[in-house]
Amino acid sequence: MSSALDTIRSVYDAFARGDIPAVLALLDAKASWTEAEGFPYAGTYIGHDAILNGVFMKLGTEWEGFSAVPHEFVAEGDTVVAIGTYGGRYKKTGRRFSAPFAHVWNLEGGKAVRFRQFTDTAVVQAAIR
């Protein structure tokens, strides 16, 4: 059985490859995914369909080259914090952005059951307006 850190590293690797089915396979079927207030997709999404349609499909269609690149991980038990940088170009405005993020992941039984996003939403808002 892989560690919580290995699982979360796999999530970012799959996301970087654009392999969303692999990302979803690492999430519990009833996972809670919270996008920060002020982020374009702010709110909490529960389950694969809600996360896919409310977050991943929008990132894939509204952004060019959207990325979430972790630079550091802090892990304790079944909690992993990833610290990194977002980047991409918003298609409607043509504006690029780069913003730091912290993601807090909670795992149970080897799958992510909860994700919380923290980022500089003002930087993201500047790109989409």
MMTF fields as JSON, N, C-alpha, C and O atoms, coordinates in Angstrom:
{
  "mmtfVersion": "1.0.0",
  "mmtfProducer": "UNKNOWN",
  "numBonds": 515,
  "numAtoms": 516,
  "numGroups": 129,
  "numChains": 1,
  "numModels": 1,
  "chainsPerModel": [1],
  "groupsPerChain": [129],
  "chainIdList": ["A"],
  "bondAtomList": [4, 2, 8, 6, 12, 10, 16, 14, 20, 18, 24, 22, 28, 26, 32, 30, 36, 34, 40, 38, 44, 42, 48, 46, 52, 50, 56, 54, 60, 58, 64, 62, 68, 66, 72, 70, 76, 74, 80, 78, 84, 82, 88, 86, 92, 90, 96, 94, 100, 98, 104, 102, 108, 106, 112, 110, 116, 114, 120, 118, 124, 122, 128, 126, 132, 130, 136, 134, 140, 138, 144, 142, 148, 146, 152, 150, 156, 154, 160, 158, 164, 162, 168, 166, 172, 170, 176, 174, 180, 178, 184, 182, 188, 186, 192, 190, 196, 194, 200, 198, 204, 202, 208, 206, 212, 210, 216, 214, 220, 218, 224, 222, 228, 226, 232, 230, 236, 234, 240, 238, 244, 242, 248, 246, 252, 250, 256, 254, 260, 258, 264, 262, 268, 266, 272, 270, 276, 274, 280, 278, 284, 282, 288, 286, 292, 290, 296, 294, 300, 298, 304, 302, 308, 306, 312, 310, 316, 314, 320, 318, 324, 322, 328, 326, 332, 330, 336, 334, 340, 338, 344, 342, 348, 346, 352, 350, 356, 354, 360, 358, 364, 362, 368, 366, 372, 370, 376, 374, 380, 378, 384, 382, 388, 386, 392, 390, 396, 394, 400, 398, 404, 402, 408, 406, 412, 410, 416, 414, 420, 418, 424, 422, 428, 426, 432, 430, 436, 434, 440, 438, 444, 442, 448, 446, 452, 450, 456, 454, 460, 458, 464, 462, 468, 466, 472, 470, 476, 474, 480, 478, 484, 482, 488, 486, 492, 490, 496, 494, 500, 498, 504, 502, 508, 506, 512, 510],
  "bondOrderList": [1, 1, 1, 1, 1, 1, 1, 1, 1, 1, 1, 1, 1, 1, 1, 1, 1, 1, 1, 1, 1, 1, 1, 1, 1, 1, 1, 1, 1, 1, 1, 1, 1, 1, 1, 1, 1, 1, 1, 1, 1, 1, 1, 1, 1, 1, 1, 1, 1, 1, 1, 1, 1, 1, 1, 1, 1, 1, 1, 1, 1, 1, 1, 1, 1, 1, 1, 1, 1, 1, 1, 1, 1, 1, 1, 1, 1, 1, 1, 1, 1, 1, 1, 1, 1, 1, 1, 1, 1, 1, 1, 1, 1, 1, 1, 1, 1, 1, 1, 1, 1, 1, 1, 1, 1, 1, 1, 1, 1, 1, 1, 1, 1, 1, 1, 1, 1, 1, 1, 1, 1, 1, 1, 1, 1, 1, 1, 1],
  "groupList": [{"groupName": "MET", "atomNameList": ["N", "CA", "C", "O"], "elementList": ["N", "C", "C", "O"], "formalChargeList": [0, 0, 0, 0], "bondAtomList": [1, 0, 2, 1, 3, 2], "bondOrderList": [1, 1, 2], "singleLetterCode": "M", "chemCompType": "L-PEPTIDE LINKING"}, {"groupName": "SER", "atomNameList": ["N", "CA", "C", "O"], "elementList": ["N", "C", "C", "O"], "formalChargeList": [0, 0, 0, 0], "bondAtomList": [1, 0, 2, 1, 3, 2], "bondOrderList": [1, 1, 2], "singleLetterCode": "S", "chemCompType": "L-PEPTIDE LINKING"}, {"groupName": "ALA", "atomNameList": ["N", "CA", "C", "O"], "elementList": ["N", "C", "C", "O"], "formalChargeList": [0, 0, 0, 0], "bondAtomList": [1, 0, 2, 1, 3, 2], "bondOrderList": [1, 1, 2], "singleLetterCode": "A", "chemCompType": "L-PEPTIDE LINKING"}, {"groupName": "LEU", "atomNameList": ["N", "CA", "C", "O"], "elementList": ["N", "C", "C", "O"], "formalChargeList": [0, 0, 0, 0], "bondAtomList": [1, 0, 2, 1, 3, 2], "bondOrderList": [1, 1, 2], "singleLetterCode": "L", "chemCompType": "L-PEPTIDE LINKING"}, {"groupName": "ASP", "atomNameList": ["N", "CA", "C", "O"], "elementList": ["N", "C", "C", "O"], "formalChargeList": [0, 0, 0, 0], "bondAtomList": [1, 0, 2, 1, 3, 2], "bondOrderList": [1, 1, 2], "singleLetterCode": "D", "chemCompType": "L-PEPTIDE LINKING"}, {"groupName": "THR", "atomNameList": ["N", "CA", "C", "O"], "elementList": ["N", "C", "C", "O"], "formalChargeList": [0, 0, 0, 0], "bondAtomList": [1, 0, 2, 1, 3, 2], "bondOrderList": [1, 1, 2], "singleLetterCode": "T", "chemCompType": "L-PEPTIDE LINKING"}, {"groupName": "ILE", "atomNameList": ["N", "CA", "C", "O"], "elementList": ["N", "C", "C", "O"], "formalChargeList": [0, 0, 0, 0], "bondAtomList": [1, 0, 2, 1, 3, 2], "bondOrderList": [1, 1, 2], "singleLetterCode": "I", "chemCompType": "L-PEPTIDE LINKING"}, {"groupName": "ARG", "atomNameList": ["N", "CA", "C", "O"], "elementList": ["N", "C", "C", "O"], "formalChargeList": [0, 0, 0, 0], "bondAtomList": [1, 0, 2, 1, 3, 2], "bondOrderList": [1, 1, 2], "singleLetterCode": "R", "chemCompType": "L-PEPTIDE LINKING"}, {"groupName": "VAL", "atomNameList": ["N", "CA", "C", "O"], "elementList": ["N", "C", "C", "O"], "formalChargeList": [0, 0, 0, 0], "bondAtomList": [1, 0, 2, 1, 3, 2], "bondOrderList": [1, 1, 2], "singleLetterCode": "V", "chemCompType": "L-PEPTIDE LINKING"}, {"groupName": "TYR", "atomNameList": ["N", "CA", "C", "O"], "elementList": ["N", "C", "C", "O"], "formalChargeList": [0, 0, 0, 0], "bondAtomList": [1, 0, 2, 1, 3, 2], "bondOrderList": [1, 1, 2], "singleLetterCode": "Y", "chemCompType": "L-PEPTIDE LINKING"}, {"groupName": "PHE", "atomNameList": ["N", "CA", "C", "O"], "elementList": ["N", "C", "C", "O"], "formalChargeList": [0, 0, 0, 0], "bondAtomList": [1, 0, 2, 1, 3, 2], "bondOrderList": [1, 1, 2], "singleLetterCode": "F", "chemCompType": "L-PEPTIDE LINKING"}, {"groupName": "GLY", "atomNameList": ["N", "CA", "C", "O"], "elementList": ["N", "C", "C", "O"], "formalChargeList": [0, 0, 0, 0], "bondAtomList": [1, 0, 2, 1, 3, 2], "bondOrderList": [1, 1, 2], "singleLetterCode": "G", "chemCompType": "PEPTIDE LINKING"}, {"groupName": "PRO", "atomNameList": ["N", "CA", "C", "O"], "elementList": ["N", "C", "C", "O"], "formalChargeList": [0, 0, 0, 0], "bondAtomList": [1, 0, 2, 1, 3, 2], "bondOrderList": [1, 1, 2], "singleLetterCode": "P", "chemCompType": "L-PEPTIDE LINKING"}, {"groupName": "LYS", "atomNameList": ["N", "CA", "C", "O"], "elementList": ["N", "C", "C", "O"], "formalChargeList": [0, 0, 0, 0], "bondAtomList": [1, 0, 2, 1, 3, 2], "bondOrderList": [1, 1, 2], "singleLetterCode": "K", "chemCompType": "L-PEPTIDE LINKING"}, {"groupName": "TRP", "atomNameList": ["N", "CA", "C", "O"], "elementList": ["N", "C", "C", "O"], "formalChargeList": [0, 0, 0, 0], "bondAtomList": [1, 0, 2, 1, 3, 2], "bondOrderList": [1, 1, 2], "singleLetterCode": "W", "chemCompType": "L-PEPTIDE LINKING"}, {"groupName": "GLU", "atomNameList": ["N", "CA", "C", "O"], "elementList": ["N", "C", "C", "O"], "formalChargeList": [0, 0, 0, 0], "bondAtomList": [1, 0, 2, 1, 3, 2], "bondOrderList": [1, 1, 2], "singleLetterCode": "E", "chemCompType": "L-PEPTIDE LINKING"}, {"groupName": "HIS", "atomNameList": ["N", "CA", "C", "O"], "elementList": ["N", "C", "C", "O"], "formalChargeList": [0, 0, 0, 0], "bondAtomList": [1, 0, 2, 1, 3, 2], "bondOrderList": [1, 1, 2], "singleLetterCode": "H", "chemCompType": "L-PEPTIDE LINKING"}, {"groupName": "ASN", "atomNameList": ["N", "CA", "C", "O"], "elementList": ["N", "C", "C", "O"], "formalChargeList": [0, 0, 0, 0], "bondAtomList": [1, 0, 2, 1, 3, 2], "bondOrderList": [1, 1, 2], "singleLetterCode": "N", "chemCompType": "L-PEPTIDE LINKING"}, {"groupName": "GLN", "atomNameList": ["N", "CA", "C", "O"], "elementList": ["N", "C", "C", "O"], "formalChargeList": [0, 0, 0, 0], "bondAtomList": [1, 0, 2, 1, 3, 2], "bondOrderList": [1, 1, 2], "singleLetterCode": "Q", "chemCompType": "L-PEPTIDE LINKING"}],
  "groupTypeList": [0, 1, 1, 2, 3, 4, 5, 6, 7, 1, 8, 9, 4, 2, 10, 2, 7, 11, 4, 6, 12, 2, 8, 3, 2, 3, 3, 4, 2, 13, 2, 1, 14, 5, 15, 2, 15, 11, 10, 12, 9, 2, 11, 5, 9, 6, 11, 16, 4, 2, 6, 3, 17, 11, 8, 10, 0, 13, 3, 11, 5, 15, 14, 15, 11, 10, 1, 2, 8, 12, 16, 15, 10, 8, 2, 15, 11, 4, 5, 8, 8, 2, 6, 11, 5, 9, 11, 11, 7, 9, 13, 13, 5, 11, 7, 7, 10, 1, 2, 12, 10, 2, 16, 8, 14, 17, 3, 15, 11, 11, 13, 2, 8, 7, 10, 7, 18, 10, 5, 4, 5, 2, 8, 8, 18, 2, 2, 6, 7],
  "groupIdList": [1, 2, 3, 4, 5, 6, 7, 8, 9, 10, 11, 12, 13, 14, 15, 16, 17, 18, 19, 20, 21, 22, 23, 24, 25, 26, 27, 28, 29, 30, 31, 32, 33, 34, 35, 36, 37, 38, 39, 40, 41, 42, 43, 44, 45, 46, 47, 48, 49, 50, 51, 52, 53, 54, 55, 56, 57, 58, 59, 60, 61, 62, 63, 64, 65, 66, 67, 68, 69, 70, 71, 72, 73, 74, 75, 76, 77, 78, 79, 80, 81, 82, 83, 84, 85, 86, 87, 88, 89, 90, 91, 92, 93, 94, 95, 96, 97, 98, 99, 100, 101, 102, 103, 104, 105, 106, 107, 108, 109, 110, 111, 112, 113, 114, 115, 116, 117, 118, 119, 120, 121, 122, 123, 124, 125, 126, 127, 128, 129],
  "secStructList": [7, 7, 7, 2, 2, 2, 2, 2, 2, 2, 2, 2, 2, 2, 2, 2, 2, 6, 7, 2, 2, 2, 2, 2, 2, 6, 3, 3, 3, 3, 3, 3, 3, 3, 3, 7, 6, 6, 1, 6, 6, 7, 3, 3, 3, 3, 1, 2, 2, 2, 2, 0, 0, 0, 0, 0, 2, 2, 2, 2, 2, 2, 3, 3, 3, 3, 3, 3, 3, 3, 3, 3, 3, 3, 3, 3, 6, 6, 3, 3, 3, 3, 3, 3, 3, 3, 3, 3, 3, 3, 6, 6, 6, 7, 7, 3, 3, 3, 3, 3, 3, 3, 3, 3, 3, 3, 3, 3, 6, 6, 3, 3, 3, 3, 3, 3, 3, 3, 3, 7, 2, 2, 2, 2, 2, 2, 2, 2, 7],
  "xCoordList": [0.853, 0.0, 0.895, 1.848, 0.574, 1.404, 1.046, -0.036, 1.971, 1.756, 0.833, 0.596, 0.327, -0.51, 0.276, -0.27, 1.542, 2.373, 2.521, 2.428, 2.749, 2.849, 1.554, 1.583, 0.427, -0.869, -1.029, -1.434, -0.719, -0.9, 0.102, -0.243, 1.32, 2.27, 1.703, 1.852, 1.052, 0.438, -0.688, -0.881, -1.438, -2.506, -1.909, -2.398, -0.861, -0.244, 0.403, 0.346, 1.014, 1.608, 0.54, 0.729, -0.584, -1.676, -2.267, -2.554, -2.449, -2.985, -2.052, -2.515, -0.753, 0.222, 0.172, 0.424, -0.148, -0.277, -1.627, -1.835, -2.548, -3.9, -4.741, -5.752, -4.349, -5.042, -6.053, -5.822, -7.169, -8.186, -8.821, -9.111, -9.05, -9.552, -8.616, -9.086, -7.304, -6.356, -6.443, -6.318, -6.656, -6.835, -8.065, -8.003, -9.178, -10.42, -10.296, -10.918, -9.507, -9.332, -8.632, -8.767, -7.892, -7.192, -8.051, -7.648, -9.241, -10.179, -11.27, -11.739, -11.67, -12.81, -14.047, -14.171, -14.948, -16.157, -16.982, -17.704, -16.879, -17.633, -16.703, -17.012, -15.561, -14.582, -15.199, -16.067, -14.728, -15.128, -13.981, -12.844, -14.278, -13.27, -13.673, -14.695, -12.883, -13.223, -12.259, -11.056, -12.808, -12.077, -12.269, -13.366, -11.197, -11.196, -12.207, -12.47, -12.765, -13.641, -12.833, -11.708, -13.424, -12.735, -12.097, -11.766, -11.916, -11.421, -12.583, -13.731, -12.337, -13.457, -14.469, -15.646, -14.034, -14.938, -15.177, -15.336, -15.201, -15.329, -16.513, -17.575, -16.29, -17.349, -16.832, -15.659, -17.73, -17.383, -18.159, -19.374, -17.447, -18.007, -17.853, -16.797, -18.914, -18.908, -19.063, -20.04, -18.099, -18.169, -17.521, -17.325, -17.195, -16.473, -17.172, -16.531, -18.466, -19.175, -19.148, -18.91, -19.388, -19.401, -18.012, -17.881, -16.978, -15.608, -15.217, -14.627, -15.542, -15.223, -15.89, -15.228, -17.195, -17.943, -17.743, -17.725, -17.592, -17.469, -16.073, -15.905, -15.061, -13.676, -12.888, -12.498, -12.65, -11.719, -12.154, -11.323, -13.43, -13.899, -13.722, -13.373, -13.959, -13.81, -12.341, -12.0, -11.47, -10.038, -9.572, -8.759, -10.091, -9.688, -10.223, -9.595, -11.38, -11.985, -11.799, -11.793, -11.649, -11.561, -10.119, -9.878, -9.173, -7.765, -6.91, -7.22, -5.838, -4.817, -3.596, -3.079, -3.142, -1.944, -2.071, -1.085, -3.276, -3.421, -2.54, -2.528, -1.807, -0.941, -1.008, -1.265, -0.772, -0.65, 0.589, 0.542, 1.691, 2.985, 3.411, 3.726, 3.421, 3.871, 5.395, 6.101, 5.888, 7.329, 7.77, 8.947, 6.806, 7.125, 5.913, 4.769, 6.18, 5.125, 5.439, 6.596, 4.4, 4.507, 3.465, 2.278, 3.921, 3.003, 3.089, 4.168, 1.916, 1.829, 0.626, -0.518, 0.897, -0.191, -0.946, -0.354, -2.251, -3.107, -3.419, -4.388, -2.606, -2.756, -1.5, -0.379, -1.718, -0.599, -0.903, -2.006, 0.088, -0.005, 0.963, 2.143, 0.449, 1.282, 1.375, 0.366, 2.587, 2.822, 3.433, 4.418, 2.851, 3.337, 2.859, 2.534, 2.825, 2.484, 1.488, 1.661, 0.435, -0.499, 0.024, 0.771, -0.387, -0.088, -1.079, -1.771, -1.14, -1.999, -2.449, -2.18, -3.148, -3.695, -5.193, -5.668, -5.95, -7.406, -7.793, -7.467, -8.486, -8.763, -9.559, -9.252, -10.578, -11.445, -10.715, -11.043, -9.74, -9.041, -7.637, -7.053, -7.097, -5.731, -4.685, -3.488, -5.123, -4.191, -3.645, -4.357, -2.363, -1.682, -1.632, -1.762, -1.441, -1.26, -0.317, -0.131, 0.26, 1.053, 0.733, 0.83, 0.353, -0.028, 0.406, 0.336, 0.85, 1.202, -0.061, -1.137, 0.092, -1.03, -0.536, 0.638, -1.465, -1.301, -2.554, -3.674, -2.358, -3.463, -3.357, -2.286, -4.457, -4.494, -5.345, -6.52, -4.733, -5.366, -5.531, -4.625, -6.688, -6.925, -7.273, -8.097, -6.658, -6.867, -7.431, -7.2, -8.177, -8.669, -8.618, -9.064, -8.083, -8.039, -7.274, -7.579, -6.286, -5.462, -6.022, -5.41, -7.18, -7.782, -8.022, -8.242, -7.976, -8.237, -9.729, -10.555, -10.065, -11.47, -11.801, -12.971, -10.745, -10.993, -9.816, -8.652, -10.161, -9.184, -9.62, -10.789, -8.663, -8.949, -7.861, -6.671, -8.284, -7.387, -7.219, -8.185, -5.978, -5.654, -4.754, -3.736, -5.128, -4.347, -4.624, -5.547, -3.826, -4.028, -5.081, -4.754, -6.335, -7.422, -7.448, -7.986, -6.884, -6.841, -6.014, -6.356, -4.943, -4.109, -4.898, -4.819, -5.651, -6.456, -7.565, -7.807, -8.234, -9.297, -8.784, -9.496, -7.565, -6.989, -6.835, -6.929, -6.599, -6.438, -7.763, -7.797, -8.849, -10.131, -11.003, -12.06, -10.584, -11.397, -10.801, -11.366],
  "yCoordList": [-1.191, 0.0, 1.249, 1.344, 2.187, 3.389, 4.37, 4.311, 5.257, 6.25, 7.356, 7.482, 8.14, 9.288, 10.226, 10.748, 10.439, 11.314, 10.768, 11.523, 9.468, 8.862, 9.048, 9.349, 8.868, 9.042, 10.461, 10.656, 11.454, 12.843, 13.227, 13.977, 12.732, 12.967, 12.413, 13.021, 11.255, 10.639, 11.494, 11.552, 12.163, 13.062, 14.172, 14.432, 14.823, 15.922, 15.431, 16.117, 14.259, 13.696, 13.441, 13.768, 12.854, 12.577, 13.879, 13.98, 14.872, 16.163, 16.796, 17.335, 16.732, 17.316, 16.63, 17.268, 15.342, 14.598, 14.832, 14.431, 15.483, 15.658, 14.41, 14.27, 13.503, 12.233, 12.365, 11.899, 13.008, 13.273, 11.98, 11.912, 10.949, 9.697, 9.138, 8.59, 9.275, 8.799, 9.655, 9.138, 10.964, 11.841, 11.391, 11.202, 11.221, 10.832, 9.464, 9.226, 8.574, 7.239, 7.311, 6.397, 8.378, 8.547, 9.26, 9.398, 9.711, 10.373, 9.397, 8.605, 9.454, 8.676, 9.078, 10.233, 8.149, 8.422, 9.571, 10.243, 9.8, 10.876, 11.977, 12.652, 12.152, 13.155, 14.552, 14.881, 15.355, 16.761, 17.617, 17.493, 18.481, 19.298, 20.762, 21.184, 21.536, 22.933, 23.87, 23.865, 24.676, 25.741, 27.017, 27.294, 27.785, 28.968, 30.02, 30.193, 30.715, 31.843, 32.87, 33.212, 33.35, 34.29, 33.622, 34.296, 32.284, 31.55, 31.398, 31.351, 31.318, 31.266, 30.148, 30.299, 29.045, 27.913, 27.692, 26.557, 28.777, 28.728, 27.874, 27.873, 27.156, 26.327, 24.946, 24.637, 24.119, 22.743, 21.801, 21.922, 20.873, 19.88, 18.514, 18.193, 17.716, 16.406, 15.326, 15.316, 14.428, 13.3, 13.586, 14.735, 12.494, 12.585, 13.456, 14.309, 13.256, 14.02, 15.514, 16.315, 15.893, 17.312, 17.924, 19.048, 17.191, 17.69, 17.782, 18.773, 16.762, 16.754, 17.924, 18.667, 18.094, 19.122, 20.526, 21.503, 20.628, 21.933, 22.521, 23.735, 21.659, 22.13, 21.708, 22.558, 20.416, 19.952, 20.292, 20.692, 20.139, 20.461, 21.954, 22.341, 22.779, 24.227, 24.606, 25.439, 23.993, 24.264, 23.876, 24.572, 22.757, 22.262, 23.054, 23.095, 23.688, 24.406, 25.913, 26.573, 26.473, 27.925, 28.438, 29.64, 27.535, 27.915, 27.222, 26.115, 27.877, 27.254, 27.016, 27.942, 25.775, 25.449, 25.626, 25.94, 25.429, 25.563, 24.512, 23.347, 24.94, 24.006, 24.258, 25.372, 23.202, 23.252, 22.439, 21.21, 23.131, 22.463, 22.556, 23.641, 21.426, 21.443, 21.528, 20.918, 22.296, 22.43, 21.818, 21.52, 21.636, 21.138, 20.399, 20.776, 19.344, 18.584, 18.481, 18.334, 18.558, 18.318, 17.25, 17.426, 16.15, 15.041, 14.589, 14.493, 14.315, 13.722, 12.784, 13.22, 11.525, 10.552, 10.6, 10.492, 10.762, 10.799, 12.213, 12.424, 13.179, 14.564, 14.965, 14.758, 15.545, 16.021, 17.454, 17.764, 18.319, 19.696, 19.833, 19.501, 20.325, 20.596, 22.108, 22.811, 22.596, 24.026, 24.182, 23.52, 25.056, 25.176, 26.426, 27.432, 26.333, 27.484, 27.084, 26.074, 27.899, 27.779, 28.624, 29.583, 28.245, 29.061, 28.753, 27.736, 29.635, 29.409, 30.712, 31.802, 30.562, 31.713, 31.53, 30.499, 32.559, 32.504, 32.826, 33.9, 31.899, 32.023, 33.272, 33.929, 33.617, 34.753, 36.084, 36.97, 36.251, 37.538, 37.493, 38.534, 36.296, 36.156, 36.458, 36.45, 36.723, 37.077, 35.832, 34.857, 35.906, 34.837, 35.191, 36.352, 34.162, 34.411, 33.37, 32.291, 33.712, 32.8, 33.16, 34.323, 32.168, 32.424, 31.257, 30.103, 31.55, 30.47, 29.77, 30.366, 28.495, 27.777, 26.912, 26.551, 26.596, 25.536, 24.678, 25.188, 23.398, 22.441, 21.529, 20.997, 21.35, 20.438, 19.235, 19.371, 18.073, 16.816, 15.944, 15.852, 15.309, 14.314, 13.004, 12.976, 11.933, 10.625, 9.636, 9.744, 8.671, 7.531, 6.323, 6.38, 5.244, 4.02, 4.175, 3.495, 5.057, 5.221, 6.139, 6.306, 6.739, 7.659, 9.021, 9.124, 10.055, 11.407, 11.56, 11.301, 11.983, 12.191, 13.673, 14.059, 14.514, 15.941, 16.729, 16.403, 17.785, 18.7, 20.111, 20.462, 20.933, 22.345, 23.177, 22.898, 24.192, 25.059, 26.409, 27.002, 26.879, 28.222, 28.856, 28.276, 30.048, 30.709, 32.2, 32.665, 32.942, 34.385, 34.593, 34.697, 34.653, 34.738, 36.057, 36.121, 37.113, 38.402, 38.302, 38.916, 37.542, 37.347, 36.594, 36.93, 35.586, 34.821, 35.706, 35.689, 36.474, 37.366, 38.384, 38.722, 38.871, 39.828, 39.219, 39.927, 37.921, 37.238, 37.037, 37.01, 36.897, 36.583, 37.81, 37.692, 38.974, 40.177, 41.093, 42.147],
  "zCoordList": [0.0, 0.0, 0.0, 0.774, -0.868, -0.953, 0.16, 0.743, 0.433, 1.485, 0.971, -0.23, 1.899, 1.53, 0.617, -0.355, 0.922, 0.097, -1.32, -2.287, -1.448, -2.783, -3.571, -4.764, -2.902, -3.566, -4.085, -5.231, -3.26, -3.67, -4.759, -5.672, -4.68, -5.783, -7.092, -8.151, -7.003, -8.187, -8.747, -9.962, -7.861, -8.321, -9.186, -10.285, -8.696, -9.45, -10.739, -11.759, -10.703, -11.916, -12.979, -14.151, -12.561, -13.498, -14.038, -15.231, -13.171, -13.611, -14.647, -15.652, -14.405, -15.326, -16.693, -17.715, -16.717, -17.981, -18.647, -19.793, -17.93, -18.449, -18.312, -19.0, -17.441, -17.252, -16.108, -14.992, -16.417, -15.397, -14.863, -13.669, -15.696, -15.117, -14.029, -13.032, -14.22, -13.206, -11.945, -10.835, -12.112, -10.946, -10.171, -8.956, -10.87, -10.199, -9.527, -8.491, -10.103, -9.524, -8.169, -7.355, -7.922, -6.647, -5.6, -4.445, -6.017, -5.112, -4.704, -5.521, -3.454, -2.986, -3.785, -4.193, -4.008, -4.793, -4.218, -4.954, -2.9, -2.25, -1.736, -0.754, -2.408, -1.974, -1.958, -2.767, -1.019, -0.888, -1.429, -0.974, -2.396, -3.078, -2.917, -3.458, -2.18, -1.923, -2.629, -2.365, -3.532, -4.212, -3.391, -2.906, -3.242, -2.384, -2.83, -4.02, -1.844, -2.125, -2.923, -2.558, -4.01, -4.879, -6.09, -7.065, -6.038, -7.188, -8.163, -7.72, -9.48, -10.434, -10.167, -10.492, -9.589, -9.36, -7.867, -7.418, -7.112, -5.647, -5.22, -5.843, -4.144, -3.582, -3.264, -3.472, -2.755, -2.415, -3.313, -3.469, -3.893, -4.811, -4.151, -3.606, -4.205, -3.563, -4.631, -5.381, -4.69, -5.625, -6.966, -7.361, -7.655, -8.925, -9.969, -10.583, -10.178, -11.221, -10.931, -11.834, -9.691, -9.331, -9.496, -9.982, -9.095, -9.22, -10.693, -11.122, -11.452, -12.883, -13.596, -14.321, -13.395, -14.11, -13.544, -14.294, -12.219, -11.588, -11.601, -11.481, -11.746, -11.69, -12.928, -13.728, -13.094, -14.122, -15.551, -16.365, -15.862, -17.222, -17.498, -18.613, -16.502, -16.681, -16.843, -17.682, -16.039, -16.191, -17.586, -18.195, -18.089, -19.396, -20.569, -21.627, -20.396, -21.52, -21.453, -22.492, -20.262, -20.123, -20.06, -20.181, -19.872, -19.716, -20.756, -21.197, -21.14, -21.971, -21.094, -20.468, -21.054, -20.295, -18.795, -18.128, -18.244, -16.789, -16.114, -16.512, -15.092, -14.381, -12.88, -12.423, -12.141, -10.682, -10.352, -10.292, -10.141, -9.958, -8.497, -8.009, -7.802, -6.402, -6.336, -7.14, -5.363, -5.158, -3.837, -3.635, -2.944, -1.606, -1.058, -1.313, -0.304, 0.357, 1.837, 2.231, 2.651, 4.078, 4.391, 4.117, 4.962, 5.211, 6.661, 7.246, 7.219, 8.549, 8.549, 8.424, 8.688, 8.674, 7.36, 6.286, 7.454, 6.271, 5.797, 5.068, 6.206, 5.749, 4.994, 5.457, 3.816, 2.992, 2.575, 2.124, 2.732, 2.253, 1.086, 1.199, -0.033, -1.205, -1.367, -1.32, -1.557, -1.757, -3.138, -3.467, -3.942, -5.309, -5.999, -5.368, -7.326, -8.157, -9.235, -9.917, -9.38, -10.493, -11.654, -11.462, -12.849, -14.015, -15.122, -15.088, -16.098, -17.244, -17.875, -17.372, -19.003, -19.722, -19.844, -20.321, -19.399, -19.492, -20.932, -21.439, -21.591, -23.026, -23.383, -24.378, -22.591, -22.942, -22.922, -23.712, -22.045, -21.943, -22.527, -22.828, -22.688, -23.171, -22.103, -22.389, -20.885, -19.805, -19.119, -18.878, -18.818, -18.083, -16.598, -16.21, -15.786, -14.358, -13.782, -14.345, -12.669, -11.859, -10.414, -10.023, -9.629, -8.24, -7.367, -7.789, -6.158, -5.24, -4.741, -4.68, -4.385, -3.773, -2.629, -2.549, -1.753, -0.762, -0.854, -0.81, -0.979, -1.027, 0.182, 0.475, 0.876, 2.018, 1.616, 1.276, 1.663, 1.298, 2.539, 3.367, 2.662, 3.708, 3.024, 2.109, 3.458, 2.86, 3.867, 5.072, 3.345, 4.125, 3.216, 2.07, 3.717, 2.924, 1.624, 0.644, 1.598, 0.408, -0.66, -1.715, -0.402, -1.379, -0.733, 0.473, -1.558, -1.064, -0.8, -1.675, 0.42, 0.783, 0.913, 0.92, 1.019, 1.17, 0.598, 0.827, -0.159, -0.745, -0.421, -0.579, 0.041, 0.29, -0.377, -0.235, -1.098, -1.856, -1.166, -0.685, -1.128, -0.641, -1.696, -2.076, -2.169, -3.206, -3.195, -2.526, -3.936, -4.083, -5.164, -6.346, -4.758, -5.737, -6.481, -7.586, -5.912, -6.603, -7.883, -8.894, -7.842, -9.03, -10.106, -11.288, -9.695, -10.643, -11.216, -12.422, -10.365, -10.822, -11.843, -12.788, -11.662, -12.606, -13.99, -14.992, -14.057, -15.34, -16.061, -17.292, -15.316, -15.957, -16.212, -16.832, -15.749, -15.959, -16.991, -17.28]
}
